[in-house]
Amino acid sequence: MAYQSALTGTKGHRIATGRVILTLAGTPRSLSPSRCNAARPLASPSTPGSRLSWDILFVILSLTSDTKTHSAFMRTCRTLYKEGISHLLQIQGATTFDYTDRRLASFCRFMLSGTAPSNRIRHLSTLDLVQDNETSPKNLKPCTLTLLSTLLRSSTSLTYLAVEKCEALLETGEQFQRAIMHLNHLRILKLRQVGKRSIAMLQKLNAGLVDIEISHDPNSDVPAPDPLTMLSAHAEMLQSLKLTLFSVENATIRFSNITSLWLHSIAIVMIQPLAEAFPNLVNLRVGMVEDMDIYLSGDIDKPRDANYAAQAEDNLRLARLEKLSGSLVSLYCLSVVIHVPRLLIEGVLPDLPTVVSEVIEDTSPTELEMSVMSFALGWDEDLWTQILESSPELARLHLTITVTDRDLSRNLEENLLSVLSKSSVSTLLLTFNTLDLTGHGSQPQSPEISSENINESRIKDIGHRVASVTRGLKVFSISAFGEFHWDWRMP
C-alpha cells in the first residue's frame, strides 16, 4: 500500500510507495533487510549507504497512520521492526477487536511471540473488546480465550480496558476474570452489559481506577444493584463515573474526588443523593430512560417539585458544577437551582417552550447550547423572548437547528431572524442539520442539497442578516449540512 504522501529531502532522499527508497548520486536504491540488518548500532549517524539517519527513519515511521502501511515499513529491517511496535499500538483502531477468533488470536500471538515478549507487551496500554451483530464472547474458541487471558496476565502497562458483553465473556470460564485481577496498572475500565459475575469482579479489583464506565445488562434476571455500594472499593480514587441503567437513589457512599458524572437511561433522577454522594461535581449529564413517558403521563412536575423542595429545605447545592447537560425533561425534573456556566439541552420539542425557559432560568447559564427542530422557530415570539431572556448572564449561544427537507426556506430564515433579534449574546454559533430517518440522530451532511437554494453565497447572506439584527454580537459562525461555513467577527 502506498504512503499517503512522500517525504522529499536534500539530494533526492525520499519515502514512497510502501518501501524505503534511498537515493545516492541520483540512483534510487531500496533499503533491503539484509543491508539494514548489517547496519551499525542505532547510535550511528546514518543508515548504511544513505545520508538518512535512523532518527529520520524513526520519525517517518511514527507518522504512518494505518496499520497496513506501518507494518510494511516495519518489515523492511529488524531495527525498524523493533522500533515500530510501540508506534503500531498507538495507531487508532490498532488495539480494538471484536470477538472474531482469527484477528484477536493473531494479535495475542503477535504480542506474546518473539525472543523477548515483554519488549512488546510493555508497549500495550489500551485494549478494547467490542462486538458486532454476528459475534459474541460465547463463540470464542478455548485457545483464543486462553491467549487473551495470557496476554492480560502478562501486561505490565495496560491502563485502559473496555469489554463489551462483559457478563457473557465471564461466563466462558474463570480464567478471564483471574487475568483482569492481575491488571494493577489499570486506570480506565469500561464494562458494558454487566451482571452478577462482573459486579463481583469489580468489587475485588485492586487497581487504582480513576475512570469507570459500566452499563447493566437489560436482559439480566438480576436487578441493577446500588452502584455506589458496588463501587465502594474505588471511592477514594475515582474521578469520573458513567452509569447506564443504574439509578442513584441513596447516598450510601461519598465519592469526594469524582468531578464528572454521566447518568444514562436511569429510572428517575433525584438531586439529594447526587449532592450528598458527589459533592464536588463539575460536569453532570443526565438522561432518564422514559422521560417522554413521564412528560406525557403528566407526572413531570412531581420529581421537579421534590428536587426543588430538597434544595430549599436541606440547603443541598452542587456548588462546583460548571457544566450541566441532558435531555430537556430530565433537566426539568432534576431542577438544579444554581448558576451553571455551561448548559446543554437536548431534545427540545415544539410543545415544551415554557419548560425550556424554566430550565434556563433555574441555572442562569453563561453559555447555552440547544437543539431544536426548525418549526420550533415558529413559536410565539413572546415564548422565544422568555427563553432568550431567562438568563441575564447569557453571553454565548450555540443553536443547532434540524430541518426535515434539506432546505432553508425564506420563511425559516425570517423566523430565525425574528428570534435572534431578541437576543443580546456576544458569541453566536448556528448549525443546520438534516433530520435522520434511520434513528441515529441528525446528520450534518446531505449530498442531495439543492445548489439553487443552498450555496456559499446564500449562507453568507443569512450570516450578514443575522449579524445585523443580533444586538451586541461580536463573534458569529454559521454552518449548514457540513458543506458550507462562514465566520464573522466584529471589526
Secondary structure, DSSP 8 states (H G I E B T S, - for coil): ---SS-EE-GGG-EEETTEEEEEETTEEEE--HHHHHT---TTSSS-TT-S--HHHHHHHHHH--SHHHHHHHHTT-HHHHHHHHHHHTTSTTTTEEES-HHHHHHHHHHHH-SS-THHHHTT--EEEEE--TT--GGG--HHHHHHHHHHHHH-SS--EEEETTHHHHHTT-SHHHHHHTT-TT--EEEEEEE-HHHHHHHHH--S--SEEEEEE-TT-SS----HHHHTGGGTTT--EEEEES-------S--TT--EEEEEEES---HHHHHHH-TT-SEEEEEETTHHHHHHHT-THHHHHHHHHHHHHS----TT--EEEEEHHHHHHH---S--SEEEEEEE-TT-HHHHHHHHHHH--SEEEEEEEGGGGGS-HHHHHHHHTS-TT--EEEEEEEESSS---HHHHHHHHHHHTT---SEEEEEEEE--TTSS--BS--TT--TTTS-HHHHHHHHHHHHHHSTT--EEEEEETTTEEEEEE--
